[in-house]
Amino acid sequence: MEAGESAGQQGTRMRKRAEDHRAQAAESARRADATDHQADLWERGQVGEQTVGAALERLRELGYDVLHDVRWPGRRRANIDHVAIGPAGILVVDAKNWSGAVTTHRGRLRQNGHPRDKELEGVLRAGVDVAALLPPASVPRVIPVLCLAGEHEVAPTLCAEVTVVDVSRLTGWVSGLPLRLTPVEVLDLTGVLRRGLPPASSPMPRQIMQRRKTQPVERVDTTPDKEPAAALPVAPVEWSIASKKTMGARSRVFAKIALLLAALLVLPAVAFWWSSNGSEVVSSIFPVAAPTVAPAVAPVVPAFGSCRALRAGHPGGIASPGAKNTGRKLRRAVVVTTSQSLYAANARLDSDRDRIACEVVRKRQHKR
């Protein structure tokens, strides 16, 4: 070995360790920056929800009740920003505090030129899930709304069955909507939604399962160069306790066997006596009354507010029995639900009056 060779090797190892520390520090800094960015987005969303919530609170003077930050029905971590119940119906409001330019053109919502169809679909889905908590008659009165916080100027516009409006025009637009609910209906629906939409910060109800506690495993030292430890004086006490437990378990087993044998001997005699006298005993204690027939309850037929809501449960639409399509050809892979009651409840969605509501047709093929 040359002079200083071991010191040089140790220095090389220390240098490598320092480089590893620098790489870990750079990765930690990158993750910290990403976490800060996510925190900024969440805080920006909080400001937007507070701004829209303050605007909705002014609707209480018009007879509305407002719920803020409630749990999304059927989902574990998602929430709904606002739900307002009032004379115009049930407004399911999603607050967005977007940056940049927001525009609506021909039923399309765009932010900085990028379409926001996914956000509109989320608002519409929230409206459908809230409507599932309501009586069937109140389902068409659910209005999904996407409200823009900040300095955006967007007049009330219908985009993909969702009303898009900025926060400065929100209260004026709501006050101009036609009245659909009476004060009594508003009070009843508010109670239903308060029970079905708990606060998002509340813990989720879940079934409490008991878990069996495992006993800690005692380590056994198997090192050959150590002498085995001497037996502790408490070993006989532990053995006596274990033996008492074993004897108690055996006595319980013997008692169960004795009860089983006694039951096998007594049950035949009891069964013979009951076969001859049981009916008289039962009739004397419980007089038999004439059977009553419960009145038939007519099934509730859902009435959907739009074709999109209808196709969520019936992808190919709803047809009356014997109906024939008179328009463009139907798509082959989609099954049409045939039901007279469903078609009668949703006949207003049959635009071409061919007794098929919300059918899915083939796309047009343009010849070149």
C-alpha positions as CSV (number, residue, x, y, z in Angstrom):
1,M,0.0,0.0,0.0
2,E,1.3,3.4,-0.9
3,A,1.6,6.3,1.5
4,G,-1.8,8.1,2.0
5,E,-3.8,5.5,0.0
6,S,-6.3,4.8,2.8
7,A,-6.8,8.5,3.4
8,G,-7.4,9.1,-0.3
9,Q,-10.1,6.3,-0.3
10,Q,-11.8,7.8,2.6
11,G,-11.8,11.3,1.0
12,T,-13.3,9.8,-2.2
13,R,-16.1,8.2,-0.2
14,M,-16.8,11.5,1.6
15,R,-16.9,13.3,-1.7
16,K,-19.4,10.8,-3.1
17,R,-21.6,11.2,0.0
18,A,-21.5,15.0,-0.3
19,E,-22.7,14.7,-3.9
20,D,-25.6,12.4,-2.8
21,H,-26.6,15.0,-0.2
22,R,-26.6,17.7,-2.8
23,A,-28.8,15.6,-5.1
24,Q,-31.2,14.9,-2.3
25,A,-31.3,18.6,-1.4
26,A,-32.1,19.5,-5.0
27,E,-35.0,16.9,-5.2
28,S,-36.3,18.2,-1.9
29,A,-36.3,21.8,-3.1
30,R,-38.1,20.7,-6.3
31,R,-40.8,18.9,-4.3
32,A,-41.1,21.9,-2.0
33,D,-41.7,24.2,-5.0
34,A,-44.3,21.9,-6.4
35,T,-46.1,21.8,-3.0
36,D,-46.0,25.6,-2.8
37,H,-47.6,25.8,-6.2
38,Q,-50.4,23.3,-5.2
39,A,-50.9,25.4,-2.0
40,D,-51.3,28.5,-4.1
41,L,-53.9,26.9,-6.2
42,W,-55.9,25.7,-3.2
43,E,-55.7,29.1,-1.5
44,R,-56.8,30.8,-4.8
45,G,-59.8,28.3,-4.9
46,Q,-60.6,29.2,-1.3
47,V,-60.8,32.9,-2.2
48,G,-63.0,32.2,-5.1
49,E,-65.4,30.1,-3.0
50,Q,-65.5,32.8,-0.3
51,T,-66.4,35.5,-3.0
52,V,-69.1,33.4,-4.5
53,G,-70.4,32.4,-1.1
54,A,-70.7,36.0,0.0
55,A,-72.8,36.7,-3.2
56,L,-75.1,33.8,-2.5
57,E,-75.6,34.9,1.1
58,R,-77.4,38.0,-0.3
59,L,-80.0,35.7,-1.8
60,R,-81.3,34.9,1.7
61,E,-83.3,38.2,1.5
62,L,-85.2,36.6,-1.5
63,G,-86.2,33.5,0.4
64,Y,-83.2,31.3,-0.3
65,D,-81.3,29.0,2.0
66,V,-77.6,28.4,1.1
67,L,-75.3,25.5,1.9
68,H,-71.5,25.9,1.6
69,D,-68.8,23.3,1.1
70,V,-70.9,20.1,1.4
71,R,-69.9,16.5,0.6
72,W,-70.5,15.3,-2.9
73,P,-73.0,12.4,-2.7
74,G,-71.5,9.0,-3.4
75,R,-67.9,10.2,-3.4
76,R,-65.2,9.9,-0.7
77,R,-63.1,13.1,-1.2
78,A,-65.0,15.4,-3.6
79,N,-67.1,18.3,-2.4
80,I,-69.7,20.7,-3.8
81,D,-68.9,24.4,-3.3
82,H,-72.5,25.8,-2.9
83,V,-76.1,24.7,-3.0
84,A,-78.9,27.3,-2.9
85,I,-82.5,26.3,-2.4
86,G,-85.1,29.0,-3.1
87,P,-88.2,30.0,-5.1
88,A,-86.4,29.5,-8.5
89,G,-85.3,26.0,-7.7
90,I,-82.1,24.3,-6.4
91,L,-78.9,25.9,-7.7
92,V,-75.8,23.7,-7.6
93,V,-73.0,26.2,-7.9
94,D,-69.3,25.5,-8.6
95,A,-67.0,28.5,-8.0
96,K,-63.9,28.9,-10.2
97,N,-61.2,31.6,-9.6
98,W,-59.5,31.3,-12.9
99,S,-56.7,33.5,-14.2
100,G,-56.5,34.8,-17.8
101,A,-59.2,35.4,-20.3
102,V,-62.5,33.5,-20.0
103,T,-64.9,33.5,-22.9
104,T,-68.1,31.8,-24.0
105,H,-68.9,31.3,-27.7
106,R,-71.5,29.1,-29.3
107,G,-72.1,27.1,-26.1
108,R,-68.3,26.5,-25.4
109,L,-66.5,27.7,-22.4
110,R,-62.8,28.6,-22.9
111,Q,-60.0,29.8,-20.6
112,N,-57.0,31.3,-22.3
113,G,-58.3,29.7,-25.5
114,H,-58.4,26.2,-24.0
115,P,-61.9,24.4,-23.8
116,R,-63.2,23.7,-20.3
117,D,-65.6,20.9,-21.2
118,K,-64.4,18.7,-18.3
119,E,-65.3,21.4,-15.8
120,L,-68.8,21.8,-17.2
121,E,-69.2,18.0,-17.2
122,G,-68.3,18.0,-13.5
123,V,-70.9,20.7,-12.6
124,L,-73.5,18.8,-14.5
125,R,-72.6,15.6,-12.8
126,A,-72.9,17.3,-9.4
127,G,-76.4,18.5,-10.3
128,V,-77.4,15.0,-11.3
129,D,-76.1,13.5,-8.0
130,V,-77.9,16.2,-6.0
131,A,-81.1,15.6,-7.9
132,A,-80.9,11.9,-6.9
133,L,-81.5,13.0,-3.3
134,L,-84.7,14.8,-4.2
135,P,-88.3,13.6,-4.8
136,P,-88.9,12.8,-8.5
137,A,-91.1,15.9,-8.9
138,S,-88.3,18.2,-7.9
139,V,-85.6,16.8,-10.2
140,P,-86.3,19.2,-13.2
141,R,-85.9,22.2,-10.8
142,V,-82.1,21.6,-10.3
143,I,-80.0,24.2,-12.0
144,P,-76.2,23.6,-12.4
145,V,-74.2,26.8,-12.3
146,L,-70.5,27.6,-12.9
147,C,-69.8,31.0,-11.3
148,L,-66.6,32.8,-12.1
149,A,-64.9,34.8,-9.3
150,G,-62.4,37.5,-9.9
151,E,-62.6,40.3,-12.5
152,H,-64.2,38.3,-15.4
153,E,-67.2,39.7,-17.2
154,V,-69.4,36.9,-18.5
155,A,-73.1,37.4,-19.0
156,P,-75.3,34.4,-18.1
157,T,-74.7,31.9,-20.9
158,L,-75.9,28.3,-21.2
159,C,-72.9,26.0,-22.1
160,A,-73.6,22.2,-22.2
161,E,-76.7,22.6,-20.1
162,V,-74.7,24.5,-17.4
163,T,-75.3,28.2,-16.8
164,V,-71.9,30.2,-16.8
165,V,-72.0,33.6,-15.1
166,D,-69.6,35.9,-13.3
167,V,-70.0,36.7,-9.6
168,S,-71.1,40.3,-10.2
169,R,-74.1,39.2,-12.3
170,L,-75.0,36.1,-10.1
171,T,-77.6,37.6,-7.8
172,G,-79.3,39.7,-10.5
173,W,-79.6,36.6,-12.7
174,V,-81.0,34.5,-9.9
175,S,-83.6,37.2,-8.9
176,G,-84.9,37.2,-12.5
177,L,-85.5,33.5,-12.8
178,P,-89.1,32.3,-12.8
179,L,-90.6,31.1,-9.5
180,R,-91.0,27.4,-9.3
181,L,-91.2,26.5,-5.6
182,T,-93.5,27.7,-2.8
183,P,-92.1,28.6,0.6
184,V,-93.3,25.3,2.0
185,E,-91.6,23.3,-0.7
186,V,-88.4,25.3,-0.2
187,L,-88.5,24.5,3.5
188,D,-89.1,20.7,2.8
189,L,-86.3,20.5,0.2
190,T,-83.9,22.4,2.5
191,G,-84.4,19.7,5.2
192,V,-83.9,16.9,2.7
193,L,-80.6,18.4,1.3
194,R,-79.3,19.3,4.8
195,R,-79.6,15.6,5.8
196,G,-78.2,14.3,2.5
197,L,-75.4,16.8,2.1
198,P,-73.3,17.0,5.3
199,P,-70.4,19.4,5.6
200,A,-67.3,18.3,3.6
201,S,-65.1,18.8,6.7
202,S,-67.2,16.2,8.7
203,P,-65.8,12.7,9.1
204,M,-67.2,10.1,6.7
205,P,-69.5,7.6,8.2
206,R,-67.9,4.2,8.0
207,Q,-68.5,0.8,9.6
208,I,-66.3,0.2,12.6
209,M,-64.5,-3.1,12.3
210,Q,-62.9,-4.8,15.3
211,R,-59.4,-5.9,14.6
212,R,-57.9,-8.7,16.5
213,K,-54.9,-7.6,18.5
214,T,-51.8,-9.7,17.8
215,Q,-49.6,-10.7,20.7
216,P,-46.0,-9.5,20.6
217,V,-43.6,-12.2,19.5
218,E,-40.8,-12.9,22.0
219,R,-37.4,-12.9,20.4
220,V,-35.2,-15.9,21.0
221,D,-31.5,-15.4,21.1
222,T,-29.8,-18.2,19.1
223,T,-26.2,-16.9,19.3
224,P,-24.0,-19.9,20.0
225,D,-21.3,-18.1,22.0
226,K,-23.7,-17.1,24.8
227,E,-24.8,-19.4,27.6
228,P,-28.5,-20.0,28.0
229,A,-30.1,-17.8,30.7
230,A,-31.1,-19.4,33.9
231,A,-34.8,-20.2,34.4
232,L,-36.7,-17.5,36.2
233,P,-38.3,-18.4,39.5
234,V,-41.8,-17.2,38.2
235,A,-41.9,-20.0,35.6
236,P,-44.0,-22.4,37.8
237,V,-46.5,-19.6,38.4
238,E,-46.9,-19.1,34.6
239,W,-47.3,-22.8,34.2
240,S,-50.0,-23.0,36.9
241,I,-52.0,-20.1,35.3
242,A,-51.8,-21.8,31.9
243,S,-53.0,-25.1,33.4
244,K,-55.9,-23.5,35.1
245,K,-57.0,-21.9,31.8
246,T,-56.8,-25.3,30.0
247,M,-58.8,-27.0,32.7
248,G,-61.5,-24.3,32.5
249,A,-61.7,-24.7,28.7
250,R,-62.1,-28.5,29.1
251,S,-64.9,-28.1,31.7
252,R,-66.8,-25.8,29.3
253,V,-66.5,-28.3,26.5
254,F,-67.8,-31.1,28.8
255,A,-70.8,-28.9,29.9
256,K,-71.7,-28.2,26.2
257,I,-71.6,-32.0,25.4
258,A,-73.8,-32.7,28.4
259,L,-76.4,-30.1,27.3
260,L,-76.3,-31.5,23.7
261,L,-77.1,-35.1,25.0
262,A,-79.9,-33.8,27.2
263,A,-81.4,-32.0,24.3
264,L,-81.3,-35.1,22.1
265,L,-83.1,-37.1,24.7
266,V,-85.8,-34.5,25.5
267,L,-86.5,-33.0,22.1
268,P,-88.3,-36.1,20.6
269,A,-90.8,-36.1,23.5
270,V,-91.4,-32.4,23.1
271,A,-91.8,-32.7,19.4
272,F,-94.4,-35.5,19.7
273,W,-96.4,-33.5,22.3
274,W,-96.2,-30.3,20.1
275,S,-97.4,-32.2,17.0
276,S,-100.7,-33.1,18.7
277,N,-101.3,-30.0,20.9
278,G,-99.3,-27.2,19.3
279,S,-102.0,-25.8,17.0
280,E,-104.5,-25.5,19.9
281,V,-101.9,-23.7,22.1
282,V,-101.0,-21.2,19.3
283,S,-104.7,-20.5,18.4
284,S,-105.6,-19.9,22.0
285,I,-102.7,-17.4,22.6
286,F,-102.7,-15.7,19.2
287,P,-106.1,-15.5,17.5
288,V,-105.8,-15.8,13.7
289,A,-107.1,-12.6,12.0
290,A,-108.3,-12.4,8.4
291,P,-105.4,-11.7,6.0
292,T,-105.2,-8.1,4.8
293,V,-104.1,-7.2,1.3
294,A,-101.9,-4.1,1.1
295,P,-102.9,-1.6,-1.5
296,A,-100.8,-1.7,-4.6
297,V,-98.4,1.2,-4.9
298,A,-97.8,2.6,-8.4
299,P,-94.1,2.7,-9.2
300,V,-92.5,6.1,-9.5
301,V,-91.5,6.9,-13.1
302,P,-88.6,9.4,-13.4
303,A,-89.0,12.4,-15.6
304,F,-85.7,13.7,-16.8
305,G,-84.9,17.3,-17.4
306,S,-82.7,16.9,-20.4
307,C,-81.5,14.2,-22.9
308,R,-78.1,14.2,-21.2
309,A,-79.6,13.3,-17.9
310,L,-81.8,10.7,-19.6
311,R,-78.9,9.0,-21.3
312,A,-77.0,8.7,-18.1
313,G,-79.4,5.7,-17.3
314,H,-80.7,4.9,-20.8
315,P,-77.8,5.3,-23.3
316,G,-79.9,4.7,-26.4
317,G,-82.9,6.7,-25.3
318,I,-86.5,5.6,-24.5
319,A,-89.0,4.3,-27.0
320,S,-92.7,3.5,-26.9
321,P,-93.6,-0.1,-27.8
322,G,-94.0,-0.4,-31.5
323,A,-92.2,2.9,-32.3
324,K,-90.4,3.3,-35.6
325,N,-87.6,5.7,-36.2
326,T,-88.5,8.3,-38.9
327,G,-85.3,10.4,-38.9
328,R,-81.7,9.5,-39.3
329,K,-80.6,6.0,-38.7
330,L,-79.9,5.0,-35.1
331,R,-76.4,4.0,-33.9
332,R,-76.0,0.2,-33.9
333,A,-74.1,-0.3,-30.7
334,V,-76.6,1.5,-28.5
335,V,-79.6,-0.2,-27.0
336,V,-82.9,1.7,-26.8
337,T,-85.0,1.2,-23.7
338,T,-88.6,0.3,-24.6
339,S,-91.2,1.3,-21.9
340,Q,-94.6,3.0,-22.4
341,S,-94.5,4.6,-18.9
342,L,-91.0,6.0,-19.3
343,Y,-91.8,7.4,-22.7
344,A,-95.0,9.0,-21.4
345,A,-93.1,10.7,-18.6
346,N,-90.4,12.0,-21.0
347,A,-92.4,12.5,-24.2
348,R,-91.5,16.2,-24.2
349,L,-87.9,15.3,-25.0
350,D,-89.0,13.6,-28.3
351,S,-88.1,16.4,-30.7
352,D,-89.0,14.6,-33.9
353,R,-92.3,13.0,-32.5
354,D,-91.4,9.5,-33.7
355,R,-92.2,8.0,-30.3
356,I,-88.5,7.7,-29.5
357,A,-87.1,10.2,-27.0
358,C,-83.4,11.2,-27.1
359,E,-82.4,8.6,-29.6
360,V,-78.7,8.4,-30.6
361,V,-78.3,8.7,-34.4
362,R,-75.4,8.0,-36.6
363,K,-73.0,10.8,-37.5
364,R,-73.3,12.4,-40.9
365,Q,-70.6,11.3,-43.4
366,H,-69.6,14.1,-45.8
367,K,-68.7,13.0,-49.3
368,R,-65.6,14.5,-50.7
